[in-house]
Amino acid sequence: MSDLKNKIDDLLMKVNKPARYTGGEINSVIKDANKVKIRFAFAFPDVYEVGMSHLGLKILYSLMNERDDTYCERVFAPWVDMENLMREKDVPLFSLETKTPLNMFDVIGFTLQYELSYTNILNMLDLSKIPIRSKDRKGYPLIIAGGPCAVNPAPLSDVVDLFVIGDGEEIINEILDLVASCKKDNVPKEDFLRRASKIQGVYAPSLYVETYNDDNTIKSIKPIEEGVPAVIKRRIVKDLDKTYHPDKQIVPFINIVHDRIVLEVFRGCTRGCRFCQAGMIYRPVRERSKETLLKLADKLIKSTGYEEISLTSLSTCDYSQIESLVYDLIEKYKDMGTGVALPSTRIDAFSVNLLNEIQKVRKTGLTLAPEAGTQRLRDVINKGVTEEDLVNSTKEAFKAGWKSVKLYFMLGLPTETMEDVKGISDLAHLVADVYKDVNGSTKGLKITVSTSTFVPKPFTPFQWYPQDDMDSIINKQNYLKELLRGKIFSYNWHEPNMSFLEAVISKGDRKVGQAIIKAWESGCKFDGWDEQFKFDKWLEAFESVGVDPKFYAYKNRDFDEVFPWDIVDVGVRKDYLKREYKKAIEGKLTGDCRLHCTGCGIKDLDEGVVCFEA
Ligand code: SF4
């Protein structure tokens, strides 16, 4: 082992950002690995700076390490400079805490946050000298995966032994208990998986078979033996206030993407935006009480020394006690210079007033997401904001001294026309006019317009709708480049071919999984990184396994079509999604279900699931 540590030390002298691989940060956990029953590697399939910003890692790392019988360590995808050296010097992928090769762990748990990180999972297994296909692994660590992308487990079904569907902290202890007892009794992997499949929220793909119709749509996904559930019901934390939240966070040696305390104020969202997968698969809204949050904030500040607290959720301004929470936090910590950040801001004057309060301690950026350029299209996607909201909120912000605004939109939304695309530019110009009214001129103003490409996702009302094709998106981007000329505007856009691939994988079946393996074999990795993305290799990979990617991204789906993700029940019913789809096409709105239940079905998923009650 010390030989490996020496080899790693040698490599660290030659790579960028060696702190990505050293471990030893404040609040990282050191245990005697010989005294535990289970060694668990929490694997994040992207670089350290991205993975260390992830709330799920913080929660599960601390929660698992609370167990005396388990040691959870971390591992991230090594950047290409490190990987090249590791392969050259025959250094296997290792954990940060004890520099143990990954193939010596009992369980490796990947978090699936983004479809374009899937090739990194294969690369990390290969670097660990672990076969990438589940069927080739006997006597190797168990490979499990969870996170939002696990709601469609099909594309990674040949790779992952066991998927966890739903809130990880609700289920992980049951899985670890089973791992401990099966390890003690030397239970073979197949039997372990059979037993694990009885735990609600576990999907063991080797126990199911996917069959196809002649037109390549799915015929059925069925268990191959008795006693295995036909549908996997998502696990839900029912009372967030009583659920584990770490009171320590690892403090990295290098800057990470979100380098601050992360405090989760609630989970779920009631707004019902029709493009938003998170808004559907994390229902219902479950809040932490203000008292619990203030206590947690106190402990986290003391244990980390951070000077910023991010209040995180899908829509933090919707927290029922947001004003008094922000006020109390600012009052309590302003003398220490500790600020508060709201990561997502709604477009209303209330949110901007909150930001005004917050920026008395620390200046934060003003980022607003109208998502679509016209009221017609915002109604289609059920984004309940108006032009008037944008005018009022930016006016308040400019009066308070803001000079730069970021505006986020999506291109390719269902029913979009060039009129809607022009509407994006019109809104940006309207914001410039508001600034001029407040300040007399546009001097000092900076408006950044960013567009991403709409990706139709499983478990949303738009899961039946085709993605806009790449040429059309490029055309729309070029149009916006023309319209947003001038010193005060800058325009950023997202590569449409990456969004195309994201659509293919997120709606993919097991055959798409074969293309992912092929793409990785031909050198694809870090596909979410512009400089690493090799679209040509992906197209070759699809062709070589006989899969047409356009079928997955561009096909207009029938309402009665079986989807690869129908094996999963997230709680939101298909008939609700169909209803929402039809309302979208008619441009009809659905109200915030905090005020009136709109019947999505989540209440019936499980006993004890309670929606937010005002
Ligand atoms: S059951 Fe009703 S209140 Fe609960 S999340 Fe669904 S629509 Fe909203």
Residues whose N, C-alpha, C, O or C-beta is under 5 A from the ligand:
A	BS01	SF4	R283 P284 C593 C597 T598 G599 C600 G601 I602 K603 C611
